[in-house]
Amino acid sequence: MTDSAMCAKQATQVLLEPVAVDATRPPVVTTAPCLKKIRPQDIGLELLAIPAEGEDTDVDIVAVHGIGVHPKDAWIHSETQKHWLKDPAMLPAKVRNARIMAYNYESYWFGEDAIRQSVPAVASKLLKALCDERTQCPHRPIIFVGHCFGGLVIQQVYTAATFHHEDYPGIADSVTGITFLATPHHGVRDKSELQTQGQIYSLIAQAATQIQDNALKTMAEDNDMLVSIVHDFTRKVAVNENRPKLFCFFEQKPSKVGSITGIVARLPPEFVVGESSTVLNGQENESLPLTHFGMNKFEDSSDDNYKSVCRQIRKMAKGSKEIMKSRKLGAKSMASASASLRPRMPSLPAPIAKEAHFAPRGKILETIENEFMSTINVVLLGDSGNGKTHTAVEYAHKYFEEHPGCHVYWVNAASASQFELSYKRIAETLHLAKETMTDADIVEEVHNTLKKDASGYWLMILDGLDDESLLEPKKSSGLGKSPRGLVPSNNYARVLITTRSSLVAKRMVNNKSQFIIEVSRLNDDDASYVLLGERTTDEARRNDSIEISKTLGGSAGTMVLAYLYRKIREKEDGAGWKAYKSKLQALSSEGVGSSLMCSWRLLFDMIQERHPEDARLLLLIGILDVQSVPSAFFERSELFKQIPRLVDYGMVEPSTNQVHFTVTPIIRRCIQTWLDQLGKKASVEQEALSVLYEKFVDVKLSGFEALLPVIFAVLEFQPSEAQGKLHLATLQFRIAEYLLDKEQPDSALKYLERNLPLSEELKDKGNELHEQTKAAIDKARGLVKSKSKRPKKELRGNDVAAARKVLHELEERMGKDHPDALRAANEFASSRLVNGESSDLDEIVAIYKRALDWSKKTFGEDSIDSARHLYNLALAHDDRHEYEKAAELYLSASQVSERHLGPGNPELLKILTNLALIYCKQGNLETAQKTFEVVLTGQQTALGFDHPETLMTRQNVALMLEGMGRVKDAGTEMAHVLDIQARLLGSDDPTTLQTTCRLAMNYKLQGLLGDAEKLLKATLKAQQKLLGKTHRDTILTDRMLKELLEETKGVKRRSAPASDNSTVLAA
């Protein structure tokens, strides 16, 4: 059971189990507490003090209180009634040029007004309030003061503002100091009454008082959210060159924990937040002889505790100007900083932007949130035009706002090609080295990376998963698996799926229908809101709009069209709903079709009359059955003139970053129905083929990727004219070339065989396409055959000989320097090297050397391709123990890679890791240590502290420490890594088991032979079950255990004290 699960279990137990009564104590009064009512006017940013008239304001001081307190009393001393943040003789007198504010929020966790509060929720509201308050001074320095829970809120504010500059402009750049007053950075102690809560809960329950303990649990020691908040904050502060000043105050006096409820005054005193929890590593700190609840309240200006706190705030205010100057923020424009806080997709663009007038649909967002409390996958099911995608977009923004620092990954799931392209974009944001992987590898790597994501706070939206056939794995799709098998999951992840298919919906939630949410037609209130663009109290207007909605069938998409048409007409000629209804009836009587078709025609006819070129473009993109069309499809004038007008008319919806444009399914349906009615569908399809033909007839294969979904869509057309057939045949051939280049010969063969009769029909016109297609078919069939015989992950005995024979046949047929032959040779060499085969290393070196020479000749010595071949050759020399040569090659590869990829790129860091390991093998530990520092800093910044590659580097650092003689330090670091891996990957993951073996060997070096033996035996048992007895890792562990037992015969086994390694042995 994980720590968080154990914590949750204990929390449940203390609520259910009776607490033993101490007969020696007086009886405890358990009447419900009388709490001061918190009004809406009491919460939000409160202005406490401003500089005197004529004085400049140089700094903003913002204080955030803790939990269980009325905000108006949070900073006031109970006896003197002095409010030290506000009293003219106290802080305002000492920091004269400061605007002082307090952020107030509802924090009662018990009583009738108990509220379920969380750090991200409070932080999100504080950020928005600050942005609103600072529109005219976005780069004024900010000093935060936080007591207890308020300090955690400030950390989350800083982290979120750092991650999302565009949403919270100027905030992170302006924070120059933070004063923490008894903030539990590392959690409240295990034995603290506030953390275990048993007696308090029991007595509150006796008083029939409500409890909402979410905030308390956040502050529990080792709570996952607490660890994540502090981890992200310290990481962001650490990488900031001109970081804010931090100061931590901690309490010295015990607190009567129960007294905060007003009903448990007789519980014994207890230190709530001790020095070890309150002080951030490496930061200045000071103790105050106060209780936890007195840390933010001072008697008067003579109070020595007040003087200590005030001194630090004054120092921060004085140093703010210099920090801001070093950050060079003065040049930032006010216009940029005060830009509107438009919600945005933080990671990948949604196909459409956030709706201006989103109808709540019976609190559907809350329903989605509630379902995610019980499951990872939630499905939105409904017809086209009912608003599934808009609902998903709205929920994505809500999730992002409530979880600052999270990620949203948007996947277009309408087809395998769109799914794959979305995963490639995710790979770019995750810094995966996709250049070295096939498309299927990229998809698999994204799945594995998100599954192991340490933070786990991400939302993935699978939009438009309507095709039931996609749920079946097809090799020809390029994915290798169904999307269902490629959706990652972990404890905190969420996956929201939109679909029109009830079968897809059921399968995506394993037939648990409670996790399927129906997105149906709008009710009267929502329909009125969408049609009017506002809520109205005018009964006549409301009734008119409801009548129109019934005419339109209640579809959200149809009503949006009606709203846009009426908005334009009302501005021009004041036409109301009666005029609109009359036009609808006229079109209906003409046989135009459904209310949807009539609504669309009213808008389209207006576009065609005013901007015929816009109407032509709309028909062109509406004929394409794709979820979104990338900007690469359009000409410059179309992007800057026509598309914006189509957006205004509601026919096209832009993505949040304006690089994809969507024609929604209901608009596409209207366009294609209308073209069918006019008999013009074939001519528009011909135009679409022509546009793509012109784009790709001579372009390099690398230019295909962005437009792949569009290309696949037009390949389904069946032109009847010769010109259209030529364009189709050419595009089919070019896409087959692309797929061959991407090592997908099965998929390429499908298009080539389809192309053969079409190209034969065209060969009489002097076209060479037929012969090219036949040659490509032979090549594809050869590659399919070769692929089936190609060496897999393990090559042994006859398999190696057979694979070598296939390779030689390919080299003879194509030539050794042919790209396909070189690729196959590289795969053969890499497969053998990865599996640790030491025989024939000369052959592997020769293959890599040939590939490097070809790359230098083809692309140049300074190309990224040549750098990758240098790296491969270095690996081979490394395996041959030719460390000097390997180091030279690694160094050259790193220098070229850095010029192309930049200093923090994960691919570069991988090369530097191997270089550092070579230095270790050479005994050059000082240089190795410096190289590891570069790698570790880069990985922590780019990938995160708990990313698998970062953890691997930490293991390597531990091995280096062993080489330096610092065996115990090395063991401590390995134990930390193992603890994280066991938590994230599971104790039976192969990587975790490898770390366990390394730690066992460290224990052996420390003389802890008993612990080493226990770890090796447990690991061997797990590997035999998971990997099999013949796996390389299993064999190695078995050998290590036998050597340990042999070397220590007759030697007494010694183990470390239980407290030193209990976690490790449990893992």
C-alpha positions, 0 to 999 in steps of 0.5 A: 500500500502506498503512503497516500493510500495508507494515509487515506485509510488511517483518516477513515479509521479515525472517523469511525473508531471510538477514541479511548477515554482517559479516566484521569482527565476531567470530562471534555465539553463537546458542545458545537463551536460558535463560529463567526460567520464569513460573508462574501464581502470578507473574502478576496484581496483586502487593501490594508495600507497605502503610501501617504499622498504624494509618495510612490508605491515601490512594492506590494506586500501580500499576506495569506492566512492559515486555516480554521480562522475568520479572515478578519481576525487572522492577523489581529492580536486577541488582547491588544486588538492590534492588526500589525499589517494595518496599524499605522505604527507597525508595518506601514510605518516601517515599509512606507512605500508599500501597498499592503494587502491581505488575501482572505478566503474561507478556511473553516474546516469544521462547523456548519460553514465547513468548506472543502478547501485545497491549495490549488483552488485558493492559489488560482483565485489569488492569482486572478485577484492579483492580476486584476489588481495589478493591471496598471503596475504589472512589474511592481515587486511583490513580497508575500507573507504566509502563515501555515497553509497560506505559505503553501498557497504562496508556493503554488501561486509562484509555481503556477505563475512561473509555468503560465506567464501568459495567463498570469503576466508579471506575477512570477517575474515580480516576486522578490521575497517570501516570508514563511511563518510556521509553514509545513513545507515537509508536513505536520509530524506523525504524532501531532494531534493535528495530523492524526486528528483522532481525538479532535474528529471524535469530539467534533463528531459528538458535537454533531459538527461538520468536517471538511478536512481536505486542507488538513490532509494536505499538510500531513507529512508525506502527503502527495500533494504537499510533496508535489507543491514544495518540490515544484516550488523549490525547483522553480526557485532553484533554476531562477538566477535572480531568485526571490529571497526566502526566510522561514520562521518556526515556532518554539512553544507548544500549541493547544491543538484542540483549542482551534475548534473551540470544543476540545480545549483540554487536549494536550499541547503539541508542536504542530510544525517543528523546525525540521518541517518549517525550514526549507533546505539552505534558506535563512531561518529564525525561531520565535518563542510563540505557539503555532497560532500566535506566529502571525499576531503581535501585541504592538510595535514593541513586540520583539517577535514583531520586530524580527518579522518586520526586519526581514520584510524590510530587508526584502523590500529594500533589496527588491529594486536590485532584484528587479533591475537584474531581471531586466523587466523595466523594458517590458511593455505595459500593453503586453503585461496587461493583456487580457487573461484569455484562458488557453490550452497549456500544452496542446491546442484544442481544435476549437477555442473556448466558447463565449457563451457556454451553456451549463447544461445542468451543471455538466462540468460538475458531473464530469468532475464528480465522475473523475473522482471514481475513474480515469476514463469519462465519456461524453456521448451525444449527436453532432452539434450537441456540444461535446467538444465545446464541453470538453474544451470548457472542462479543460480550461476549468481543470487547468485553472484549478490545477495550476502547473498541470498539463492538458493533452488534446488528441484528435481521435477521428482517425489513426493518422490524426491520433498518431499526429497528435501523439507526435505533438505531445512527444515534442512537448515532452522532449522525446527524441522522436528523430531516432524513433519510428512513428509507432515507437513515438506513440508507444514512448508517449504512452509509457512516459505519461504513464510514469509521469511523476506528477500525474496531474494531467488531462488527456482529451480524446476528441471525436473517437467515433470510428468503432474499427479504431478500437481494434489493433491494426498493423496497417494503421501504423499505431500497432495498437488500438487507441484504447491500448495507447491511452496512458493512466496513473493515479492522478490522470484523467482521460475525457473522451467525446464520441457519437458511438454508444459502442465506443463509449461502452468499450472505453469505460469497460461497460460501466455506464455510470461513467458515460455522460449524455450530452443531449439537446439544450433545455429551455434556459440554456437554449435561451442563453445561447440564442440571446448570448446572455441571461434575460429577465425579459419574459417576452424575449425569453419566450421568443428565443425558446420558441425559436429553439423548438423550431431549431430542434434544440441542437446547440450547434444550430442555435449558435448559427441562429445567434450569429445570423441574428447578431449580424442582421440586428446590427445592420437592420434591427431584424428580430426573431420574427424576421428570422423565423420567417426566413427559416419558413421560406427556406423550408418551403423551398425544400432546403431540408432540416432546420439545421440546413436552413440555419446554415443556408441563411448564413452561407447565402450571406457569405456568398453574397458578400464574400464569394471567395470566402464561400469557395474556401469554406466549401473546399475545407468542408469537403474534407472529412478531417477534424481540423485543417492545419494552417499549412493548407492555406495560402497567406491571404486566406489565413489573414483575410478569409479565415478570420471572416469565416470565424466571425460568421461561425463557419470555422473555429480556430484552435487556441494557438491559431494554427488549426482550423475546424469545420465542425461535423454539423457544418461539414454535413451541411456543406456536403449535403448542399453540394450533393443537392447541386451536383457540385461535390465532384468538382469541389473534390477535384479542386481539393485534390488539385490544391494538395497536388500542387503542394506535394508534387515536388516537396520533400517527404519531411513536408508531408507530416503536418498535412497527413490527415488532409492527404488521407482524406482526399485519397478517399475521393474517386475522381472521374476526370483524367486530371483528377485521376492524375492528381490522385495517383500522384498523391497516392504514390507520394504518400507511399514513398513517405510511408516507406521512408517511415518504415511502414511498408505494409501501409505503403503497399496498400496505397501502391497496390491501389495505385497500380490500376490507376497509374496503368490507366494513365500510362498511355499519356506519357506518364512514368508513374506506372513504372515507378509504382511497380518498382515501389511495390517490389521494394515494399514487398521486399521490405515487408519480407525483410522486416518479418525476418529482421533481427528482433530484440534478442538474436541468438545462434542460428537467429544471428546467422539468419539475420546476417544472411538477410542483411547481406542479401539486401546489401547485394541487391541494393548496395551497401551504401543504399539508405535502406541497406544502411538502415537495416545494418544499423538495426542489426548492429543496434539489436546485438549491442542492446542485448549485450552480445560481446562477440563480433564487436568488430562487425558492429564497429565496422557497420557503424563506421560505414554508416558514419562515413555515409552520413558525413558524405551525404549530410556533412560532418556537422549534421545532426545525423552524423552526430547520431552516428558518432554516438552509435560508434562510441557505444560500440567502442565503449562495449569493446572497453576502448574508453579513450576512443569512445570518450573522443567520439562521445565528446564530438557527438555532444558538441555537434548535438549541442549546436543543433539541439541546444544545451538542455536537450534530452538527446544531448544529455543522454550523450553526456551521461555516457561520456561521464560514465566513460570518465568514471571507467577511466578513473577521471572522477572529478571530470565525471562529477562535473559532467554529471552536474551538467546532466542532472541540472538539465534533466531536472529542468527539462524532464523533472526531478522524478523522470526515469532518465533523471533517476538513472543519472542519480544512480550513476552519480551514486556509483561514482560516489562509490568509486570515490570511496563515499560508499554510505553516501552512495547507498543513501542516494540509491535508496532514495532513487529506489523509493521513488521508482517503487512509488512511480513504477511499482516494486516489480518493474524491471528498472526498479529491480535493477536498482535494487540489485545495485543497492544490494551490491552497495550494502555488500561494500558497506559490510551489510551482508544480511541486507544484501542477501535479502535484497538479492533473493527478493529481486531474483524471485521477482525477476524469475516470475516477471522476466523468466530464468533466461533473461539477462537481468535474472542471470546477472542477479543469480550470479551476484547472489551466488558470488555473495554467498560464496565469498561470505561463507562462515561470515556472520551476516550483519544488517543495518538498524531497521530504521535505516533501511525498512523502506528499502527492504519493503520496496 
